[in-house]
Amino acid sequence: MDILRIICAIFIPPLGVFLQTGFSTQLAINILLTLLGYIPGIVHAIWIIAKE
């Protein structure tokens, strides 16, 4: 399941975080990072998925 989340995180970072944490502050942070820059959103999403 983690590989699916990582693939989602590469294409749509907030989706990968949502699949991992649901509605949370991490999701809000990831949406903000993705809006500010696509690469920071990907890095944050992969970090969240790998951390848990």
ZAKOLVEX-868893 format. One record per atom (N, C-alpha, C): residue number from 1; x, y, z; residue in three letters. Coordinates in steps of 0.001 Angstrom, whole numbers. Each point is the difference from the previous one (the first is absolute). Layout:
ZAKOLVEX-868893
<r zakol="NUM" x="X" y="Y" z="Z" vodo="ALA"/>
...
***
This chain:
ZAKOLVEX-868893
<r zakol="1" x="823" y="-1203" z="0" vodo="MET"/>
<r zakol="1" x="-823" y="1203" z="0" vodo="MET"/>
<r zakol="1" x="857" y="1253" z="0" vodo="MET"/>
<r zakol="2" x="1182" y="-60" z="622" vodo="ASP"/>
<r zakol="2" x="860" y="1178" z="26" vodo="ASP"/>
<r zakol="2" x="462" y="392" z="-1399" vodo="ASP"/>
<r zakol="3" x="232" y="-970" z="-873" vodo="ILE"/>
<r zakol="3" x="447" y="328" z="-1347" vodo="ILE"/>
<r zakol="3" x="-1097" y="758" z="-747" vodo="ILE"/>
<r zakol="4" x="-1255" y="-358" z="232" vodo="LEU"/>
<r zakol="4" x="-1115" y="724" z="-618" vodo="LEU"/>
<r zakol="4" x="-59" y="1432" z="524" vodo="LEU"/>
<r zakol="5" x="209" y="172" z="1284" vodo="ARG"/>
<r zakol="5" x="-2" y="1346" z="595" vodo="ARG"/>
<r zakol="5" x="1150" y="841" z="-553" vodo="ARG"/>
<r zakol="6" x="1163" y="-605" z="-181" vodo="ILE"/>
<r zakol="6" x="1145" y="747" z="-530" vodo="ILE"/>
<r zakol="6" x="-248" y="399" z="-1448" vodo="ILE"/>
<r zakol="7" x="-595" y="-885" z="-779" vodo="ILE"/>
<r zakol="7" x="-331" y="351" z="-1386" vodo="ILE"/>
<r zakol="7" x="-1008" y="1142" z="-27" vodo="ILE"/>
<r zakol="8" x="-1002" y="-59" z="856" vodo="CYS"/>
<r zakol="8" x="-977" y="1098" z="97" vodo="CYS"/>
<r zakol="8" x="692" y="1291" z="434" vodo="CYS"/>
<r zakol="9" x="965" y="-121" z="921" vodo="ALA"/>
<r zakol="9" x="704" y="1185" z="504" vodo="ALA"/>
<r zakol="9" x="841" y="653" z="-1085" vodo="ALA"/>
<r zakol="10" x="488" y="-768" z="-938" vodo="ILE"/>
<r zakol="10" x="805" y="577" z="-1082" vodo="ILE"/>
<r zakol="10" x="-879" y="794" z="-959" vodo="ILE"/>
<r zakol="11" x="-1176" y="-537" z="-324" vodo="PHE"/>
<r zakol="11" x="-871" y="678" z="-959" vodo="PHE"/>
<r zakol="11" x="-913" y="1037" z="650" vodo="PHE"/>
<r zakol="12" x="-570" y="-325" z="1160" vodo="ILE"/>
<r zakol="12" x="-895" y="914" z="724" vodo="ILE"/>
<r zakol="12" x="381" y="-89" z="1474" vodo="ILE"/>
<r zakol="13" x="941" y="832" z="462" vodo="PRO"/>
<r zakol="13" x="499" y="-110" z="1373" vodo="PRO"/>
<r zakol="13" x="-1065" y="17" z="1095" vodo="PRO"/>
<r zakol="14" x="-1008" y="880" z="-51" vodo="PRO"/>
<r zakol="14" x="-1000" y="-32" z="1076" vodo="PRO"/>
<r zakol="14" x="-777" y="-1318" z="67" vodo="PRO"/>
<r zakol="15" x="-178" y="-667" z="-1121" vodo="LEU"/>
<r zakol="15" x="-707" y="-1277" z="15" vodo="LEU"/>
<r zakol="15" x="796" y="-1055" z="754" vodo="LEU"/>
<r zakol="16" x="1302" y="-37" z="-204" vodo="GLY"/>
<r zakol="16" x="837" y="-945" z="732" vodo="GLY"/>
<r zakol="16" x="-59" y="231" z="1500" vodo="GLY"/>
<r zakol="17" x="26" y="1272" z="403" vodo="VAL"/>
<r zakol="17" x="-77" y="323" z="1432" vodo="VAL"/>
<r zakol="17" x="-1388" y="-331" z="536" vodo="VAL"/>
<r zakol="18" x="-1026" y="275" z="-768" vodo="PHE"/>
<r zakol="18" x="-1362" y="-309" z="435" vodo="PHE"/>
<r zakol="18" x="-185" y="-1498" z="216" vodo="PHE"/>
<r zakol="19" x="545" y="-812" z="-905" vodo="LEU"/>
<r zakol="19" x="-113" y="-1451" z="159" vodo="LEU"/>
<r zakol="19" x="730" y="-488" z="1239" vodo="LEU"/>
<r zakol="20" x="1047" y="714" z="406" vodo="GLN"/>
<r zakol="20" x="778" y="-407" z="1175" vodo="GLN"/>
<r zakol="20" x="-631" y="502" z="1304" vodo="GLN"/>
<r zakol="21" x="-403" y="1271" z="27" vodo="THR"/>
<r zakol="21" x="-417" y="606" z="1263" vodo="THR"/>
<r zakol="21" x="-1478" y="385" z="64" vodo="THR"/>
<r zakol="22" x="-699" y="53" z="-1116" vodo="GLY"/>
<r zakol="22" x="-1380" y="481" z="-11" vodo="GLY"/>
<r zakol="22" x="3" y="1525" z="109" vodo="GLY"/>
<r zakol="23" x="-1099" y="560" z="461" vodo="PHE"/>
<r zakol="23" x="-70" y="1448" z="186" vodo="PHE"/>
<r zakol="23" x="790" y="361" z="1251" vodo="PHE"/>
<r zakol="24" x="1111" y="704" z="-187" vodo="SER"/>
<r zakol="24" x="859" y="346" z="1130" vodo="SER"/>
<r zakol="24" x="746" y="1291" z="-317" vodo="SER"/>
<r zakol="25" x="762" y="462" z="967" vodo="THR"/>
<r zakol="25" x="819" y="1187" z="-237" vodo="THR"/>
<r zakol="25" x="1101" y="-295" z="-1006" vodo="THR"/>
<r zakol="26" x="471" y="-1248" z="-46" vodo="GLN"/>
<r zakol="26" x="1022" y="-362" z="-989" vodo="GLN"/>
<r zakol="26" x="-545" y="169" z="-1420" vodo="GLN"/>
<r zakol="27" x="-1259" y="-313" z="-201" vodo="LEU"/>
<r zakol="27" x="-628" y="192" z="-1313" vodo="LEU"/>
<r zakol="27" x="-53" y="1481" z="-355" vodo="LEU"/>
<r zakol="28" x="-367" y="839" z="956" vodo="ALA"/>
<r zakol="28" x="-53" y="1443" z="-247" vodo="ALA"/>
<r zakol="28" x="1385" y="551" z="-318" vodo="ALA"/>
<r zakol="29" x="1007" y="-454" z="718" vodo="ILE"/>
<r zakol="29" x="1376" y="432" z="-262" vodo="ILE"/>
<r zakol="29" x="421" y="-436" z="-1392" vodo="ILE"/>
<r zakol="30" x="-352" y="-1224" z="-379" vodo="ASN"/>
<r zakol="30" x="396" y="-492" z="-1313" vodo="ASN"/>
<r zakol="30" x="-701" y="756" z="-1122" vodo="ASN"/>
<r zakol="31" x="-1254" y="339" z="180" vodo="ILE"/>
<r zakol="31" x="-708" y="790" z="-1013" vodo="ILE"/>
<r zakol="31" x="676" y="1355" z="-159" vodo="ILE"/>
<r zakol="32" x="357" y="625" z="1111" vodo="LEU"/>
<r zakol="32" x="686" y="1291" z="-56" vodo="LEU"/>
<r zakol="32" x="1350" y="-125" z="-711" vodo="LEU"/>
<r zakol="33" x="775" y="-1020" z="350" vodo="LEU"/>
<r zakol="33" x="1304" y="-195" z="-644" vodo="LEU"/>
<r zakol="33" x="-154" y="-291" z="-1488" vodo="LEU"/>
<r zakol="34" x="-1013" y="-755" z="-369" vodo="THR"/>
<r zakol="34" x="-227" y="-304" z="-1408" vodo="THR"/>
<r zakol="34" x="-389" y="1254" z="-773" vodo="THR"/>
<r zakol="35" x="-772" y="869" z="617" vodo="LEU"/>
<r zakol="35" x="-365" y="1255" z="-664" vodo="LEU"/>
<r zakol="35" x="1202" y="929" z="-150" vodo="LEU"/>
<r zakol="36" x="895" y="-31" z="983" vodo="LEU"/>
<r zakol="36" x="1192" y="850" z="-66" vodo="LEU"/>
<r zakol="36" x="1039" y="-543" z="-975" vodo="LEU"/>
<r zakol="37" x="36" y="-1301" z="-157" vodo="GLY"/>
<r zakol="37" x="936" y="-622" z="-922" vodo="GLY"/>
<r zakol="37" x="-245" y="-1487" z="-39" vodo="GLY"/>
<r zakol="38" x="-11" y="-559" z="-1176" vodo="TYR"/>
<r zakol="38" x="-354" y="-1406" z="-158" vodo="TYR"/>
<r zakol="38" x="1016" y="-923" z="679" vodo="TYR"/>
<r zakol="39" x="1276" y="283" z="-136" vodo="ILE"/>
<r zakol="39" x="1057" y="-845" z="561" vodo="ILE"/>
<r zakol="39" x="-63" y="-44" z="1536" vodo="ILE"/>
<r zakol="40" x="-157" y="1129" z="712" vodo="PRO"/>
<r zakol="40" x="-129" y="-97" z="1459" vodo="PRO"/>
<r zakol="40" x="-1199" y="-843" z="439" vodo="PRO"/>
<r zakol="41" x="-1082" y="38" z="-750" vodo="GLY"/>
<r zakol="41" x="-1159" y="-823" z="307" vodo="GLY"/>
<r zakol="41" x="309" y="-1482" z="-140" vodo="GLY"/>
<r zakol="42" x="760" y="-357" z="-1036" vodo="ILE"/>
<r zakol="42" x="387" y="-1400" z="-200" vodo="ILE"/>
<r zakol="42" x="916" y="-465" z="1119" vodo="ILE"/>
<r zakol="43" x="991" y="809" z="337" vodo="VAL"/>
<r zakol="43" x="954" y="-371" z="1055" vodo="VAL"/>
<r zakol="43" x="-725" y="-194" z="1328" vodo="VAL"/>
<r zakol="44" x="-891" y="914" z="335" vodo="HIS"/>
<r zakol="44" x="-751" y="-102" z="1252" vodo="HIS"/>
<r zakol="44" x="-880" y="-1248" z="-5" vodo="HIS"/>
<r zakol="45" x="-668" y="-272" z="-1110" vodo="ALA"/>
<r zakol="45" x="-886" y="-1160" z="-73" vodo="ALA"/>
<r zakol="45" x="779" y="-1301" z="172" vodo="ALA"/>
<r zakol="46" x="1121" y="-121" z="-682" vodo="ILE"/>
<r zakol="46" x="800" y="-1218" z="120" vodo="ILE"/>
<r zakol="46" x="553" y="-135" z="1414" vodo="ILE"/>
<r zakol="47" x="372" y="1108" z="604" vodo="TRP"/>
<r zakol="47" x="494" y="-31" z="1382" vodo="TRP"/>
<r zakol="47" x="-1084" y="-492" z="953" vodo="TRP"/>
<r zakol="48" x="-1216" y="495" z="-168" vodo="ILE"/>
<r zakol="48" x="-1111" y="-420" z="865" vodo="ILE"/>
<r zakol="48" x="-296" y="-1492" z="-188" vodo="ILE"/>
<r zakol="49" x="17" y="-463" z="-1235" vodo="ILE"/>
<r zakol="49" x="-294" y="-1409" z="-270" vodo="ILE"/>
<r zakol="49" x="1102" y="-899" z="558" vodo="ILE"/>
<r zakol="50" x="1255" y="397" z="-186" vodo="ALA"/>
<r zakol="50" x="1125" y="-816" z="459" vodo="ALA"/>
<r zakol="50" x="132" y="0" z="1519" vodo="ALA"/>
<r zakol="51" x="-421" y="1090" z="633" vodo="LYS"/>
<r zakol="51" x="131" y="132" z="1451" vodo="LYS"/>
<r zakol="51" x="-878" y="-1007" z="742" vodo="LYS"/>
<r zakol="52" x="-1168" y="-280" z="-504" vodo="GLU"/>
<r zakol="52" x="-943" y="-881" z="717" vodo="GLU"/>
<r zakol="52" x="10" y="-1395" z="-560" vodo="GLU"/>
***
